[in-house]
């Protein structure tokens, strides 16, 4: 029973890593930029959802109605925020060296954390959802409904993203722009608008991850540092692979609770579970630098 509980909890945590890693990969595939503020966008999304929930409850709405309205509305708000972020902040540095984007996105993370602390305070807060505190019995194991909700939410969101990129005109245009910007431009695809939309989708996905994570974690300005482990998942999966990002996130999320539960018994140092993601990342970089699920393309001349 302990193994099942650890597995479900790990998969739920891994789903959050995978969703954040999806944001990293989406932006990188399209623009070859790495957004190190992705975790902080998750944090802002959690705060926006908390604010909407508080306001809805003040109007007398029950927690179920408030949550199911706050979740999509948060994704829309943060999607718009991501779109404007690309148009106003990232667009002016197009053509600059890659390290300029890295420094800029790291700086944005500092700004977002400071702004969150100023607006919502630095005290830890909790988000009440329809799943908070509820338990589900499965095969004799008692599982948290929050973890099952995270898994279900991730599956639904991944299916929606797959359908969007596979069957919609905008999704196909985004794929074309990510594969060859110049060819997409000559085909009449508004590449700059597409890039801004990708930033918006990435922010919306991060916001959804923040809302899903909030019931099992406290909301505070430092919440966004979870993005560092999601970055490790993106590297492990391969920065060009969306399925790889999700799978690698699940791998990291599953490893951590088992390392914590059995590592001490095996005599491992106490800090091993916290750094297990980075240890796996280093091993993958040594064995397969392009990532486990990356596709390697060779040019023929």
C-alpha positions in Angstrom: 0.0 0.0 0.0 2.9 2.3 0.8 4.3 1.8 -2.7 0.9 2.8 -4.3 0.7 5.9 -2.2 4.2 6.9 -3.1 3.6 6.2 -6.7 0.4 8.3 -7.0 1.9 11.2 -5.1 5.0 11.0 -7.2 3.1 10.9 -10.5 1.0 13.9 -9.4 4.1 15.9 -8.6 5.6 14.7 -11.9 2.6 16.0 -13.7 3.3 19.5 -12.4 7.0 19.2 -13.5 5.8 18.0 -16.9 3.4 20.8 -17.4 6.0 23.4 -16.6 8.5 21.6 -18.8 6.0 21.8 -21.6 6.2 25.6 -21.4 9.9 25.5 -21.6 9.8 23.3 -24.7 7.0 25.2 -26.4 8.9 28.4 -26.3 12.2 26.9 -27.2 10.9 24.9 -30.2 9.3 28.1 -31.6 11.8 30.8 -30.7 15.0 29.0 -29.6 14.7 31.0 -26.4 14.7 29.6 -22.8 12.2 31.3 -20.4 13.8 30.9 -16.9 10.8 32.8 -15.5 8.4 29.9 -16.3 8.2 28.8 -12.7 7.5 32.3 -11.6 4.6 32.6 -14.1 3.2 29.4 -12.4 3.5 31.3 -9.1 1.6 34.3 -10.5 -1.1 32.0 -11.9 -1.6 30.5 -8.4 -2.0 33.9 -6.9 -4.4 35.0 -9.6 -6.5 31.9 -9.0 -6.4 32.5 -5.2 -7.6 36.1 -5.7 -10.5 35.0 -8.0 -11.5 32.3 -5.5 -11.5 34.7 -2.6 -13.6 37.2 -4.5 -16.0 34.5 -5.7 -16.4 33.1 -2.2 -17.1 36.7 -0.9 -20.0 36.8 -3.4 -21.5 33.7 -1.8 -20.5 31.1 -4.4 -19.7 27.7 -3.2 -16.2 26.3 -3.6 -17.1 24.1 -6.5 -18.5 26.9 -8.7 -15.8 29.3 -7.6 -13.0 26.8 -8.6 -14.4 25.8 -12.0 -14.8 29.4 -12.9 -11.4 30.5 -11.5 -9.4 27.8 -13.2 -10.3 28.7 -16.9 -10.4 32.4 -16.1 -6.9 32.2 -14.6 -5.6 30.5 -17.7 -7.1 33.2 -19.9 -5.7 36.0 -17.8 -2.2 34.5 -17.7 -2.4 33.6 -21.4 -3.0 37.2 -22.1 -0.1 38.1 -19.8 2.3 35.8 -21.6 1.2 37.2 -25.0 1.8 40.8 -23.9 5.1 39.7 -22.2 6.4 38.6 -25.6 5.1 41.7 -27.5 6.4 44.2 -25.0 9.5 42.7 -23.3 10.9 39.9 -25.4 10.2 41.3 -28.9 12.7 44.2 -28.6 15.7 41.9 -28.0 15.1 39.7 -31.0 18.5 39.2 -32.8 20.5 39.7 -29.6 22.8 37.0 -28.2 21.1 34.1 -26.5 22.6 35.0 -23.1 20.6 38.3 -23.3 17.3 36.4 -23.2 18.6 34.2 -20.4 19.5 37.2 -18.3 16.3 39.0 -19.1 14.1 36.1 -18.2 16.0 35.5 -14.9 15.5 39.2 -14.2 11.8 38.9 -14.9 11.6 36.1 -12.3 13.1 38.5 -9.7 10.6 41.2 -10.7 7.6 38.8 -10.6 8.6 37.5 -7.1 9.0 41.0 -5.8 5.7 42.1 -7.3 3.9 39.1 -5.8 5.4 39.8 -2.4 4.3 43.5 -2.6 0.7 42.7 -3.9 -0.1 39.5 -1.9 2.5 39.6 0.9 5.3 37.1 1.5 3.2 35.0 3.9 2.3 31.5 2.7 -1.3 31.0 1.7 -3.5 28.1 0.8 -6.0 27.6 -2.0 -9.2 25.7 -1.1 -10.5 23.6 -3.9 -13.3 20.9 -4.2 -10.6 18.3 -3.7 -8.9 19.7 -0.6 -8.8 17.3 2.3 -10.7 14.6 0.5 -9.5 11.0 0.4 -10.0 8.2 -2.0 -9.6 4.5 -1.1 -8.0 2.4 -3.8 -7.1 -1.2 -3.2 -6.7 -0.6 0.5 -4.5 2.5 0.0 -5.8 5.9 1.1 -5.0 8.5 -1.6 -5.4 12.2 -1.6 -8.1 13.5 -4.0 -5.8 16.5 -4.8 -3.2 14.1 -6.3 -5.7 12.3 -8.4 -7.1 15.7 -9.6 -3.6 16.8 -10.7 -3.2 13.6 -12.7 -6.6 13.9 -14.3 -6.1 17.6 -15.0 -2.8 16.9 -16.7 -4.2 14.2 -18.9 -7.1 16.4 -20.0 -4.8 19.4 -20.7 -2.3 17.2 -22.6 -5.1 15.8 -24.7 -6.4 19.4 -25.4 -2.9 20.5 -26.4 -2.5 17.5 -28.7 -5.8 18.2 -30.4 -5.0 21.9 -30.8 -1.6 21.3 -32.4 -2.8 18.4 -34.5 -6.2 19.6 -35.9 -6.4 23.4 -35.8 -5.1 25.8 -38.3 -3.3 27.9 -35.7 -1.8 24.8 -34.1 -0.5 23.6 -37.5 0.9 27.1 -38.2 2.7 27.1 -34.8 4.3 23.8 -35.8 5.3 25.2 -39.1 6.8 28.3 -37.5 8.7 26.2 -35.0 10.2 24.0 -37.7 11.2 26.7 -40.2 10.5 30.4 -39.5 11.5 31.7 -42.9 9.5 29.1 -44.8 6.5 29.8 -42.6 6.8 33.5 -43.2 6.9 33.0 -47.0 3.8 30.9 -46.7 2.0 33.8 -45.3 2.1 32.7 -41.6 2.4 35.8 -39.2 5.4 34.4 -37.4 5.7 37.2 -34.8 2.0 36.8 -33.8 2.5 33.0 -33.7 5.4 33.5 -31.3 3.4 35.7 -29.0 0.6 33.2 -29.0 3.0 30.4 -28.1 4.2 32.5 -25.1 0.5 33.0 -24.2 -0.2 29.2 -24.4 3.0 28.5 -22.3 1.9 31.0 -19.6 -1.7 29.5 -19.6 -0.3 26.0 -19.1 2.0 27.2 -16.3 -1.0 28.9 -14.7 -3.0 25.6 -14.9 0.0 23.8 -13.2 0.0 26.4 -10.5 -3.7 26.0 -9.8 -3.3 22.2 -9.7 -0.3 22.4 -7.5 -1.7 24.9 -5.0 -3.9 22.4 -3.0 -0.8 20.3 -2.1 1.6 23.2 -1.6 1.5 26.6 -0.1 1.4 29.7 -2.3 4.2 32.1 -1.7 6.6 34.2 -3.9 9.2 31.4 -3.7 6.8 28.9 -5.2 8.2 29.4 -8.6 11.5 27.8 -7.8 9.8 24.5 -8.7 10.6 25.6 -12.3 14.2 24.6 -11.8 13.2 20.9 -11.5 10.9 21.4 -14.5 13.9 22.7 -16.4 15.7 19.5 -15.5 12.8 17.6 -16.9 12.9 19.5 -20.1 16.6 18.8 -20.5 16.1 15.1 -19.7 13.2 14.7 -22.2 15.0 16.7 -24.9 14.2 20.3 -25.5 12.6 19.6 -28.8 10.1 17.0 -27.5 6.8 17.8 -26.0 6.0 14.2 -25.0 9.5 13.9 -23.7 9.0 16.8 -21.4 5.9 15.2 -19.9 7.5 11.8 -19.6 10.6 13.2 -18.0 8.5 15.2 -15.6 6.8 12.0 -14.5 10.1 10.2 -14.1 11.4 13.0 -11.8 8.2 13.2 -9.8 8.2 9.4 -9.3 11.9 9.2 -8.3 11.7 11.8 -5.5 9.2 10.2 -3.1 10.8 6.8 -3.4 14.3 8.3 -2.8 12.9 10.1 0.2 11.2 7.0 1.6 13.8 4.4 1.0 17.0 6.5 0.6 17.4 7.0 4.4 16.8 3.3 5.0 19.5 2.5 2.5 21.9 4.9 4.2 21.9 7.6 1.6 22.4 11.2 2.7 19.3 13.2 3.6 19.7 15.6 0.7 19.6 13.0 -2.0 15.8 13.3 -2.8 16.1 17.0 -3.2 18.9 16.7 -5.8 17.8 13.5 -7.4 16.4 15.4 -10.4 19.7 17.1 -11.1 21.6 13.9 -10.6 19.5 12.2 -13.2 19.9 15.3 -15.5 23.7 15.0 -15.2 23.6 11.3 -16.0 21.4 11.9 -19.1 23.6 14.7 -20.3 26.7 12.5 -20.1 25.0 9.4 -21.7 22.7 11.2 -24.2 23.4 14.9 -24.4 20.4 15.7 -26.7 17.9 14.2 -24.2 16.2 10.8 -24.0 13.4 11.6 -26.4 15.0 14.2 -28.7 15.1 13.6 -32.4 18.4 14.1 -34.1 18.3 15.6 -37.6 21.3 15.3 -39.9 21.8 17.5 -42.9 22.7 15.9 -46.2 25.0 17.8 -48.5 
